[in-house]
Amino acid sequence: MIDGADLARAIIAHPNDIERAFAAYEATMFPRAREAAAESAAGLELAFEANAPQAMLDFFTPKG
C-alpha cells in the first residue's frame, strides 16, 4: 500500500509530467525494494542451508 500512496503523491506533485512523477516515485521505492529483496534473499538462503530446515526453525524460535 505504501507504494501506491507514494506513487499517488508523486503524480499529484507532478501532474503534467508523468516521467518526472515516476522518477520521484522510484527514488523512494527503489531503496525500500532493495532492502526487502535483501531480506528475501537471506530467507531463501536459510531455507536451503545444509542444515535446513533446522536453520529456519532456529530463526523462528523465540530467544530468551
CNS distance restraints for C-alpha pairs under 8 A (distance, minus, plus):
assign (resid   1 and name CA) (resid   5 and name CA) 6.30 0.50 0.50
assign (resid   2 and name CA) (resid   6 and name CA) 6.00 0.50 0.50
assign (resid   3 and name CA) (resid   7 and name CA) 6.05 0.50 0.50
assign (resid   3 and name CA) (resid  29 and name CA) 6.79 0.50 0.50
assign (resid   4 and name CA) (resid   8 and name CA) 6.11 0.50 0.50
assign (resid   5 and name CA) (resid   9 and name CA) 6.20 0.50 0.50
assign (resid   6 and name CA) (resid  10 and name CA) 6.22 0.50 0.50
assign (resid   6 and name CA) (resid  25 and name CA) 6.11 0.50 0.50
assign (resid   6 and name CA) (resid  28 and name CA) 7.79 0.50 0.50
assign (resid   6 and name CA) (resid  29 and name CA) 7.96 0.50 0.50
assign (resid   7 and name CA) (resid  11 and name CA) 6.21 0.50 0.50
assign (resid   7 and name CA) (resid  21 and name CA) 7.58 0.50 0.50
assign (resid   7 and name CA) (resid  22 and name CA) 7.30 0.50 0.50
assign (resid   7 and name CA) (resid  25 and name CA) 5.37 0.50 0.50
assign (resid   8 and name CA) (resid  12 and name CA) 6.13 0.50 0.50
assign (resid   9 and name CA) (resid  13 and name CA) 6.07 0.50 0.50
assign (resid  10 and name CA) (resid  14 and name CA) 6.13 0.50 0.50
assign (resid  10 and name CA) (resid  21 and name CA) 4.82 0.50 0.50
assign (resid  10 and name CA) (resid  22 and name CA) 7.03 0.50 0.50
assign (resid  10 and name CA) (resid  24 and name CA) 6.07 0.50 0.50
assign (resid  10 and name CA) (resid  25 and name CA) 5.69 0.50 0.50
assign (resid  11 and name CA) (resid  15 and name CA) 5.25 0.50 0.50
assign (resid  11 and name CA) (resid  18 and name CA) 6.67 0.50 0.50
assign (resid  11 and name CA) (resid  21 and name CA) 5.09 0.50 0.50
assign (resid  11 and name CA) (resid  22 and name CA) 7.60 0.50 0.50
assign (resid  13 and name CA) (resid  21 and name CA) 7.19 0.50 0.50
assign (resid  14 and name CA) (resid  18 and name CA) 6.70 0.50 0.50
assign (resid  14 and name CA) (resid  20 and name CA) 6.62 0.50 0.50
assign (resid  14 and name CA) (resid  21 and name CA) 5.33 0.50 0.50
assign (resid  15 and name CA) (resid  21 and name CA) 7.56 0.50 0.50
assign (resid  17 and name CA) (resid  21 and name CA) 6.30 0.50 0.50
assign (resid  18 and name CA) (resid  22 and name CA) 6.07 0.50 0.50
assign (resid  19 and name CA) (resid  23 and name CA) 6.19 0.50 0.50
assign (resid  20 and name CA) (resid  24 and name CA) 6.15 0.50 0.50
assign (resid  21 and name CA) (resid  25 and name CA) 6.14 0.50 0.50
assign (resid  22 and name CA) (resid  26 and name CA) 5.97 0.50 0.50
assign (resid  23 and name CA) (resid  27 and name CA) 6.15 0.50 0.50
assign (resid  24 and name CA) (resid  28 and name CA) 6.97 0.50 0.50
assign (resid  25 and name CA) (resid  29 and name CA) 6.10 0.50 0.50
assign (resid  26 and name CA) (resid  30 and name CA) 5.58 0.50 0.50
assign (resid  27 and name CA) (resid  31 and name CA) 7.37 0.50 0.50
assign (resid  28 and name CA) (resid  32 and name CA) 6.92 0.50 0.50
assign (resid  29 and name CA) (resid  33 and name CA) 6.02 0.50 0.50
assign (resid  30 and name CA) (resid  34 and name CA) 5.94 0.50 0.50
assign (resid  31 and name CA) (resid  35 and name CA) 6.38 0.50 0.50
assign (resid  32 and name CA) (resid  36 and name CA) 6.38 0.50 0.50
assign (resid  33 and name CA) (resid  37 and name CA) 6.01 0.50 0.50
assign (resid  34 and name CA) (resid  38 and name CA) 6.24 0.50 0.50
assign (resid  35 and name CA) (resid  39 and name CA) 6.34 0.50 0.50
assign (resid  36 and name CA) (resid  40 and name CA) 6.15 0.50 0.50
assign (resid  37 and name CA) (resid  41 and name CA) 6.12 0.50 0.50
assign (resid  38 and name CA) (resid  42 and name CA) 6.23 0.50 0.50
assign (resid  39 and name CA) (resid  43 and name CA) 6.31 0.50 0.50
assign (resid  40 and name CA) (resid  44 and name CA) 6.24 0.50 0.50
assign (resid  41 and name CA) (resid  45 and name CA) 6.26 0.50 0.50
assign (resid  42 and name CA) (resid  46 and name CA) 6.36 0.50 0.50
assign (resid  43 and name CA) (resid  47 and name CA) 6.33 0.50 0.50
assign (resid  44 and name CA) (resid  48 and name CA) 6.54 0.50 0.50
assign (resid  45 and name CA) (resid  49 and name CA) 6.04 0.50 0.50
assign (resid  46 and name CA) (resid  52 and name CA) 7.06 0.50 0.50
assign (resid  46 and name CA) (resid  55 and name CA) 5.95 0.50 0.50
assign (resid  46 and name CA) (resid  56 and name CA) 5.77 0.50 0.50
assign (resid  47 and name CA) (resid  52 and name CA) 5.87 0.50 0.50
assign (resid  47 and name CA) (resid  53 and name CA) 6.34 0.50 0.50
assign (resid  47 and name CA) (resid  55 and name CA) 7.29 0.50 0.50
assign (resid  47 and name CA) (resid  56 and name CA) 6.01 0.50 0.50
assign (resid  48 and name CA) (resid  52 and name CA) 5.82 0.50 0.50
assign (resid  48 and name CA) (resid  53 and name CA) 7.69 0.50 0.50
assign (resid  49 and name CA) (resid  53 and name CA) 7.81 0.50 0.50
assign (resid  49 and name CA) (resid  55 and name CA) 7.16 0.50 0.50
assign (resid  51 and name CA) (resid  55 and name CA) 6.16 0.50 0.50
assign (resid  52 and name CA) (resid  56 and name CA) 6.57 0.50 0.50
assign (resid  53 and name CA) (resid  57 and name CA) 6.27 0.50 0.50
assign (resid  54 and name CA) (resid  58 and name CA) 6.01 0.50 0.50
assign (resid  55 and name CA) (resid  59 and name CA) 6.22 0.50 0.50
assign (resid  56 and name CA) (resid  60 and name CA) 6.53 0.50 0.50
assign (resid  57 and name CA) (resid  61 and name CA) 6.10 0.50 0.50
